[in-house]
Every structure is written in structure tokens, then in C-alpha cells.
Amino acid sequence: MDLDNPVLKLCQDGMRAEAEGRPADARALFEQAWSRRTDSYDACVAAHYLARQQDDPEEVLRWNQEALRQADAVGDTAVSALYPSLHVSVALAHERLGDPGAARTSFERAAEHFAALPAGEYGNQLRTAITDGLSRLS
């Protein structure tokens, strides 16, 4: 990951704003990241974070699907570690919208990427989200 990338810097600033309880600032930073994207990788990351700032469940799903489309467009190992999170986000959005079939399919796709999950707390959180989601929807 290129930490000098201005889009990624905006997303980091947006995450910091989220953590500090400034959602409007976070959304503005993620929107700036989206507008400054230069390739599919940038677009994937910016869309993933923009999804988190949506109030409308349909918009949450739309932005998460956009992030997944952009990851597919990258098409290399640069995004392989992102797939579990992207699929979990799509699954949760489908579940929230009352579409358990689509949610289960997305959790299954996330499970296909278990090997890409990092060790540690973040990876464990995603593993739990996937297994819990599959259990809930079976």
C-alpha cells in the first residue's frame, strides 16, 4: 500500500475523523477521496469507506457493490486482502435490506477468501463476521 497516495491519505484522515466522532468530516474526506481517485484501486478503497457513511441502506449496498466492482477491475494481488471485507460489507448490506439469499451468497464469497485474512484482531473480526453470518443464514 502506497502511503504517499493522496486518496489513501484522505481515507486515513476520514477514518481518524470517524474515530473522533466527526462523521460529517469523515464523509467529506471520503467524498474527496472518491473525487480524486485515479485508478480502480483508489476507487475501491474510497467507495468502501464512502459506504460506511451512508444513511440509506440502498446507498450502503450501492457503494459496497461499487467497491467490489472496482476491486475486480484491479484484478491482481493488490486487492486480494480486501476481498473478505468487501464481501462481508455487501453481505451485511443485503441482510439489512432483507435479502437473506444474497447475503448468504456474499458471506460464502467472503469465506472463499479466508486465506487472505491477516493474522490478528482485524482478521479475527472478519472470520467471526463470516462464520456468524453463514450460521445465521443457514
BABA-939284 format. One record per residue (C-alpha): residue number from 1; x, y, z; residue in one letter. Coordinates in nm, 4 decimals. Layout:
N
+-----+----------+----------+----------+------+
!  nr !        x !        y !        z ! rest !
+-----+----------+----------+----------+------+
! NUM !        X !        Y !        Z !    a !
...
+-----+----------+----------+----------+------+
END
This chain:
138
+-----+----------+----------+----------+------+
!  nr !        x !        y !        z ! rest !
+-----+----------+----------+----------+------+
!   1 !   0.0000 !   0.0000 !   0.0000 !    m !
!   2 !   0.1366 !   0.3366 !  -0.1064 !    d !
!   3 !   0.1012 !   0.5602 !   0.1983 !    l !
!   4 !   0.2011 !   0.8609 !  -0.0131 !    d !
!   5 !  -0.1103 !   0.8107 !  -0.2257 !    n !
!   6 !  -0.3307 !   1.1198 !  -0.1725 !    p !
!   7 !  -0.6518 !   0.9145 !  -0.1957 !    v !
!   8 !  -0.5321 !   0.6762 !   0.0753 !    l !
!   9 !  -0.4233 !   0.9719 !   0.2898 !    k !
!  10 !  -0.7718 !   1.1211 !   0.2617 !    l !
!  11 !  -0.9205 !   0.7869 !   0.3640 !    c !
!  12 !  -0.6855 !   0.7671 !   0.6629 !    q !
!  13 !  -0.7915 !   1.1171 !   0.7630 !    d !
!  14 !  -1.1535 !   1.0105 !   0.7211 !    g !
!  15 !  -1.1016 !   0.7079 !   0.9461 !    m !
!  16 !  -0.9445 !   0.9351 !   1.2056 !    r !
!  17 !  -1.2464 !   1.1674 !   1.1835 !    a !
!  18 !  -1.4757 !   0.8649 !   1.2326 !    e !
!  19 !  -1.2793 !   0.7571 !   1.5386 !    a !
!  20 !  -1.3016 !   1.1094 !   1.6802 !    e !
!  21 !  -1.6803 !   1.1137 !   1.6358 !    g !
!  22 !  -1.6850 !   1.3543 !   1.3409 !    r !
!  23 !  -1.8957 !   1.1666 !   1.0827 !    p !
!  24 !  -1.9667 !   1.4712 !   0.8645 !    a !
!  25 !  -1.5943 !   1.5404 !   0.8342 !    d !
!  26 !  -1.5300 !   1.1721 !   0.7625 !    a !
!  27 !  -1.7884 !   1.1668 !   0.4860 !    r !
!  28 !  -1.6457 !   1.4840 !   0.3312 !    a !
!  29 !  -1.2962 !   1.3328 !   0.3333 !    l !
!  30 !  -1.4179 !   1.0072 !   0.1766 !    f !
!  31 !  -1.6053 !   1.2071 !  -0.0883 !    e !
!  32 !  -1.2840 !   1.3971 !  -0.1628 !    q !
!  33 !  -1.1029 !   1.0645 !  -0.1923 !    a !
!  34 !  -1.3652 !   0.9434 !  -0.4390 !    w !
!  35 !  -1.3354 !   1.2598 !  -0.6485 !    s !
!  36 !  -0.9534 !   1.2311 !  -0.6537 !    r !
!  37 !  -0.9387 !   0.8626 !  -0.7484 !    r !
!  38 !  -0.7007 !   0.7920 !  -1.0349 !    t !
!  39 !  -0.7450 !   0.4189 !  -1.0797 !    d !
!  40 !  -0.9595 !   0.1236 !  -0.9761 !    s !
!  41 !  -0.7575 !   0.0620 !  -0.6598 !    y !
!  42 !  -0.8190 !   0.4179 !  -0.5377 !    d !
!  43 !  -1.1860 !   0.3885 !  -0.6338 !    a !
!  44 !  -1.2208 !   0.0579 !  -0.4482 !    c !
!  45 !  -1.0822 !   0.1998 !  -0.1250 !    v !
!  46 !  -1.2753 !   0.5273 !  -0.1459 !    a !
!  47 !  -1.6059 !   0.3518 !  -0.2267 !    a !
!  48 !  -1.5544 !   0.1074 !   0.0604 !    h !
!  49 !  -1.5218 !   0.3946 !   0.3055 !    y !
!  50 !  -1.7999 !   0.6001 !   0.1485 !    l !
!  51 !  -2.0344 !   0.3068 !   0.2059 !    a !
!  52 !  -1.9733 !   0.3379 !   0.5795 !    r !
!  53 !  -2.1019 !   0.6949 !   0.5794 !    q !
!  54 !  -2.4354 !   0.6333 !   0.4089 !    q !
!  55 !  -2.7646 !   0.6609 !   0.5960 !    d !
!  56 !  -2.9783 !   0.4910 !   0.3310 !    d !
!  57 !  -2.9330 !   0.1101 !   0.3287 !    p !
!  58 !  -2.9689 !   0.1062 !  -0.0515 !    e !
!  59 !  -2.6790 !   0.3514 !  -0.0774 !    e !
!  60 !  -2.4719 !   0.1405 !   0.1610 !    v !
!  61 !  -2.5248 !  -0.1550 !  -0.0718 !    l !
!  62 !  -2.4590 !   0.0505 !  -0.3851 !    r !
!  63 !  -2.1263 !   0.1848 !  -0.2572 !    w !
!  64 !  -2.0184 !  -0.1571 !  -0.1303 !    n !
!  65 !  -2.1004 !  -0.3111 !  -0.4674 !    q !
!  66 !  -1.9055 !  -0.0309 !  -0.6360 !    e !
!  67 !  -1.6054 !  -0.1082 !  -0.4163 !    a !
!  68 !  -1.6283 !  -0.4740 !  -0.5158 !    l !
!  69 !  -1.6585 !  -0.3863 !  -0.8877 !    r !
!  70 !  -1.3515 !  -0.1675 !  -0.8617 !    q !
!  71 !  -1.1572 !  -0.4425 !  -0.6827 !    a !
!  72 !  -1.2489 !  -0.6809 !  -0.9640 !    d !
!  73 !  -1.1223 !  -0.4232 !  -1.2142 !    a !
!  74 !  -0.7850 !  -0.4104 !  -1.0376 !    v !
!  75 !  -0.7580 !  -0.7820 !  -1.0907 !    g !
!  76 !  -0.4324 !  -0.8543 !  -0.9095 !    d !
!  77 !  -0.2906 !  -0.9275 !  -0.5675 !    t !
!  78 !  -0.3054 !  -0.5601 !  -0.4680 !    a !
!  79 !  -0.6688 !  -0.6149 !  -0.3665 !    v !
!  80 !  -0.6694 !  -0.9794 !  -0.2594 !    s !
!  81 !  -0.6612 !  -0.8883 !   0.1107 !    a !
!  82 !  -0.9587 !  -0.6531 !   0.0623 !    l !
!  83 !  -1.1999 !  -0.9154 !  -0.0722 !    y !
!  84 !  -1.3095 !  -1.0666 !   0.2603 !    p !
!  85 !  -1.4058 !  -0.7260 !   0.3974 !    s !
!  86 !  -1.5712 !  -0.6180 !   0.0726 !    l !
!  87 !  -1.7834 !  -0.9321 !   0.0549 !    h !
!  88 !  -1.8773 !  -0.9086 !   0.4239 !    v !
!  89 !  -1.9853 !  -0.5476 !   0.3722 !    s !
!  90 !  -2.2020 !  -0.6451 !   0.0745 !    v !
!  91 !  -2.3464 !  -0.9382 !   0.2723 !    a !
!  92 !  -2.4370 !  -0.7203 !   0.5703 !    l !
!  93 !  -2.5987 !  -0.4647 !   0.3408 !    a !
!  94 !  -2.8099 !  -0.7348 !   0.1747 !    h !
!  95 !  -2.9032 !  -0.8719 !   0.5150 !    e !
!  96 !  -3.0047 !  -0.5269 !   0.6376 !    r !
!  97 !  -3.2234 !  -0.4874 !   0.3278 !    l !
!  98 !  -3.3992 !  -0.8170 !   0.3985 !    g !
!  99 !  -3.2386 !  -1.0285 !   0.1239 !    d !
! 100 !  -3.1011 !  -1.3325 !   0.3102 !    p !
! 101 !  -3.0255 !  -1.5276 !  -0.0097 !    g !
! 102 !  -2.7999 !  -1.2556 !  -0.1495 !    a !
! 103 !  -2.6476 !  -1.2061 !   0.1960 !    a !
! 104 !  -2.5616 !  -1.5750 !   0.2256 !    r !
! 105 !  -2.4067 !  -1.5781 !  -0.1223 !    t !
! 106 !  -2.1879 !  -1.2816 !  -0.0276 !    s !
! 107 !  -2.0831 !  -1.4440 !   0.3015 !    f !
! 108 !  -1.9938 !  -1.7588 !   0.1032 !    e !
! 109 !  -1.7834 !  -1.5500 !  -0.1351 !    r !
! 110 !  -1.6122 !  -1.3902 !   0.1652 !    a !
! 111 !  -1.5366 !  -1.7370 !   0.3026 !    a !
! 112 !  -1.3617 !  -1.8231 !  -0.0247 !    e !
! 113 !  -1.1027 !  -1.5601 !   0.0711 !    h !
! 114 !  -1.0281 !  -1.6852 !   0.4248 !    f !
! 115 !  -0.6654 !  -1.7448 !   0.3275 !    a !
! 116 !  -0.6227 !  -1.3736 !   0.2508 !    a !
! 117 !  -0.7254 !  -1.2695 !   0.6019 !    l !
! 118 !  -0.4404 !  -1.1344 !   0.8108 !    p !
! 119 !  -0.3474 !  -1.2705 !   1.1496 !    a !
! 120 !  -0.4564 !  -1.0618 !   1.4453 !    g !
! 121 !  -0.7654 !  -0.8798 !   1.5628 !    e !
! 122 !  -0.8827 !  -0.7448 !   1.2257 !    y !
! 123 !  -0.8591 !  -1.0845 !   1.0581 !    g !
! 124 !  -1.0309 !  -1.2473 !   1.3538 !    n !
! 125 !  -1.3156 !  -0.9957 !   1.3398 !    q !
! 126 !  -1.3729 !  -1.0751 !   0.9740 !    l !
! 127 !  -1.3519 !  -1.4512 !   1.0326 !    r !
! 128 !  -1.6137 !  -1.4151 !   1.3044 !    t !
! 129 !  -1.8375 !  -1.1972 !   1.0853 !    a !
! 130 !  -1.8220 !  -1.4564 !   0.8073 !    i !
! 131 !  -1.8842 !  -1.7610 !   1.0237 !    t !
! 132 !  -2.1587 !  -1.5859 !   1.2230 !    d !
! 133 !  -2.3247 !  -1.4640 !   0.9036 !    g !
! 134 !  -2.3200 !  -1.8102 !   0.7475 !    l !
! 135 !  -2.4533 !  -1.9616 !   1.0687 !    s !
! 136 !  -2.7286 !  -1.7027 !   1.0956 !    r !
! 137 !  -2.8400 !  -1.7567 !   0.7364 !    l !
! 138 !  -2.8181 !  -2.1344 !   0.7134 !    s !
+-----+----------+----------+----------+------+
END
